[in-house]
């Protein structure tokens, strides 16, 4: 099940160049879009599904759809950031998610800032054809992020190890995946690999695999083409009851609720 990320189509729901005041905060809510926030000044703490992520100048926050999100700033160093709320589709019509960690350190880059300034201008002007231009600029920004995070053009050796495993997980989540086998892919000791993986992704290996499986499972259930049992097996779960337990732990609701809603 190789995911063709070249087929991504972004649809901008909301965009802002946000300069926060010292008392700014974002109350907790469950989002139905991807939140992509690039911090270029100050600092902020996002809490995603109960886990805090502290971001500073040059950091990217990528919050998946259907996540619980809230944020608070340091009043002495209020955040300034470009924030995009996106719906993401594939050219085939299905929903897709970005394979990025929630928190990435990519640095303050002139090429990204130039694209964001252009995007902000186009978004504010709302001229005829602006939607097409906004989509094109956002694709260019996503391309930069894929190069920096997914393909790791500027990665150190340790990052390359994790990046290789992340690609493998996203392309093979339907298979049985063991930590020791993933460690062997990059010639690392399983214990050291687990520590390195958590440092770069914020999640333990098994936890990350389960999130990827559950996110893909939800997309399959939303499509209406697969039963819960079939979805579980297609996403790498050998036991449908264990699948339901993991799904609820990750999403906060059961897979049967997805079937009922959609």
C-alpha positions as a printed Julia matrix, in Angstrom:
262×3 Matrix{Float64}:
   0.0    0.0    0.0
   2.42   2.66  -1.17
   1.07   6.19  -0.7
   1.68   8.48  -3.68
   2.26  11.83  -2.02
   2.86  13.46  -5.4
  -0.92  13.28  -5.87
  -1.78  15.54  -2.91
  -4.25  18.38  -3.53
  -4.5   21.02  -0.74
  -7.71  22.94  -0.18
  -7.22  26.0    2.01
  -9.93  26.41   4.62
  -8.28  29.28   6.5
  -4.95  31.12   6.48
  -3.48  33.83   8.68
  -0.21  35.57   9.41
  -0.76  35.57  13.17
   0.94  38.01  15.54
  -0.15  36.96  19.02
  -0.76  39.32  21.91
   0.63  38.46  25.35
  -2.72  37.03  26.49
  -3.47  34.99  23.34
  -4.54  31.37  23.72
  -6.4   28.75  21.74
  -9.11  26.78  23.61
  -9.26  23.02  23.23
 -11.29  21.74  20.3
 -11.33  18.8   17.92
 -10.33  19.94  14.44
 -11.61  18.58  11.1
  -8.63  19.88   9.12
  -4.83  19.72   9.14
  -3.27  22.57  11.13
   0.1   23.54   9.61
   1.76  26.32  11.65
   5.23  27.7   10.88
   6.61  29.81  13.74
   8.87  32.7   12.72
   9.01  34.63  16.01
   8.57  33.9   19.71
   7.37  30.62  21.15
   4.19  28.62  21.73
   3.09  25.41  23.4
   0.54  23.31  21.54
  -1.24  20.51  23.38
  -2.3   17.82  20.92
  -4.37  14.92  22.22
  -3.08  15.69  25.7
   0.61  15.83  24.73
   2.47  19.2   24.95
   4.77  20.35  22.12
   6.89  23.46  22.68
   7.71  25.28  19.44
  10.02  28.21  18.83
  11.24  30.31  15.9
  11.93  28.05  12.92
   9.69  25.18  14.09
   6.75  23.6   12.28
   3.65  22.25  14.0
   1.6   19.77  11.95
  -1.6   18.65  13.67
  -3.6   15.9   11.94
  -7.31  16.16  11.32
  -9.55  14.83  14.11
  -6.99  15.73  16.78
  -7.77  17.59  19.99
  -5.84  20.86  19.88
  -5.17  23.8   22.16
  -2.34  26.31  22.5
  -0.76  28.77  24.92
   2.05  31.27  24.4
   4.86  32.58  26.52
   3.63  36.13  27.34
   7.23  37.36  27.33
   7.83  35.91  23.84
   4.48  35.89  22.02
   4.38  33.81  18.87
   4.26  35.12  15.33
   3.45  32.42  12.79
   1.9   31.52   9.48
  -1.02  29.19  10.17
  -2.83  27.22   7.46
  -5.89  25.06   8.03
  -6.07  22.57   5.18
  -8.19  19.83   3.79
  -5.98  17.39   1.9
  -7.11  15.1   -0.88
  -5.47  12.79  -3.35
  -6.0   13.09  -7.1
  -7.94   9.83  -6.82
 -10.44  11.62  -4.56
  -9.62  10.05  -1.2
  -8.51  11.96   1.91
  -4.82  11.82   2.81
  -2.78  12.82   5.85
   0.72  14.27   5.98
   3.48  11.89   7.13
   5.14  14.54   9.3
   5.75  14.52  13.06
   3.59  16.92  15.04
   6.7   18.99  15.88
   9.62  19.49  13.48
  12.66  21.76  13.79
  13.44  22.98  10.29
  14.91  26.42  10.98
  13.97  29.88   9.78
  14.3   29.66   6.0
  14.16  32.52   3.51
  12.66  30.31   0.8
   9.72  29.36   3.03
   9.2   32.91   4.3
   9.09  34.19   0.71
   6.44  31.63  -0.22
   4.38  32.4    2.88
   4.49  36.16   2.19
   3.29  35.5   -1.35
   0.57  33.2   -0.02
  -0.57  35.79   2.51
  -0.84  38.47  -0.17
  -2.81  36.2   -2.5
  -5.11  35.07   0.3
  -5.87  38.64   1.38
  -6.5   40.02  -2.12
  -9.19  37.48  -3.05
  -8.92  38.26  -6.75
 -10.52  36.11  -9.47
  -8.35  33.02  -9.79
  -6.85  33.49  -6.32
  -8.02  30.07  -5.14
  -5.99  28.42  -7.88
  -2.94  30.51  -7.03
  -3.31  29.83  -3.29
  -3.45  26.1   -4.02
  -0.32  26.33  -6.17
   1.68  28.24  -3.55
   0.56  25.85  -0.82
   1.74  22.95  -2.95
   5.14  24.63  -3.22
   5.25  25.03   0.56
   4.27  21.39   1.09
   6.97  20.38  -1.39
   9.53  22.24   0.74
   8.32  20.47   3.87
   8.47  17.08   2.19
  12.06  17.79   1.17
  13.03  19.0    4.64
  11.12  16.49   6.76
  10.13  13.46   4.71
  13.11  13.17   2.37
  15.41  15.0    4.77
  17.61  17.01   2.41
  19.29  18.69   5.4
  19.17  15.78   7.83
  21.98  14.47   9.96
  22.79  10.75  10.02
  20.43   9.95  12.91
  17.54  11.78  11.2
  18.1    9.74   8.05
  17.7    6.54  10.04
  14.36   7.68  11.45
  13.2    9.09   8.11
  13.87   5.77   6.39
  11.84   3.91   9.01
   8.99   6.44   8.83
   8.72   5.92   5.09
   8.73   2.17   5.6
   5.97   2.36   8.24
   3.71   4.57   6.11
   4.17   2.3    3.09
   3.85  -1.01   4.99
   1.54  -0.32   7.93
  -0.71  -3.17   6.74
   2.08  -5.68   7.41
   3.25  -7.07  10.73
   5.84  -4.57  12.02
   8.21  -5.38  14.87
  10.57  -2.92  16.55
  13.56  -5.23  16.17
  12.88  -5.64  12.43
  12.58  -1.87  11.94
  15.83  -1.39  13.87
  17.48  -3.94  11.62
  16.44  -1.89   8.57
  18.83   0.84   9.69
  21.41  -1.4   11.41
  20.72  -0.12  14.92
  20.34  -1.77  18.3
  16.57  -2.03  19.05
  16.9   -0.21  22.37
  18.89   2.68  20.9
  16.61   2.78  17.86
  13.54   3.1   20.11
  15.11   6.01  21.99
  16.16   7.74  18.75
  12.72   7.24  17.2
  10.9    8.76  20.17
  13.31  11.71  20.27
  12.53  12.6   16.65
   8.8   11.78  16.52
   7.6   12.28  20.08
   6.07   8.77  20.08
   7.22   5.27  20.9
   7.55   3.03  17.83
   4.45   0.91  18.53
   2.43   4.0   19.41
   3.4    5.67  16.13
   2.57   2.54  14.1
  -0.85   2.33  15.76
  -1.57   6.0   14.96
  -0.69   5.47  11.3
  -2.85   2.34  11.15
  -5.79   3.99  12.88
  -5.64   7.11  10.67
  -5.68   4.95   7.56
  -8.41   2.76   9.04
 -10.6    5.79   9.66
 -10.22   6.88   6.04
 -11.27   3.39   4.92
 -14.31   3.39   7.22
 -15.34   6.87   6.07
 -15.26   5.65   2.46
 -18.03   3.17   3.33
 -16.38   0.46   1.22
 -15.11  -1.73   4.06
 -16.54  -3.33   7.18
 -14.84  -2.83  10.55
 -13.43  -6.36  10.46
 -12.08  -5.99   6.93
 -10.61  -2.59   7.77
  -8.85  -4.0   10.83
  -7.13  -6.74   8.83
  -6.25  -4.43   5.94
  -4.56  -2.04   8.37
  -2.35  -4.62  10.06
  -4.5   -5.68  13.02
  -4.88  -9.44  13.5
  -7.68  -9.1   16.07
 -10.74  -6.91  15.47
 -11.35  -6.46  19.21
  -7.79  -5.24  19.75
  -8.26  -2.96  16.73
 -11.36  -1.41  18.31
  -9.5   -0.91  21.59
  -6.52   0.79  19.9
  -8.79   2.86  17.64
 -10.7    4.24  20.62
  -7.48   4.97  22.5
  -6.06   6.96  19.57
  -9.25   8.71  18.43
 -11.34   8.89  21.58
 -14.29   7.14  19.93
 -15.0    3.68  18.54
 -14.74   2.63  14.87
 -18.45   1.79  14.91
 -19.18   5.46  15.56
 -17.34   6.37  12.35
 -19.53   3.93  10.43
 -22.68   5.44  11.95
 -21.68   9.06  11.31
 -20.59   8.52   7.73
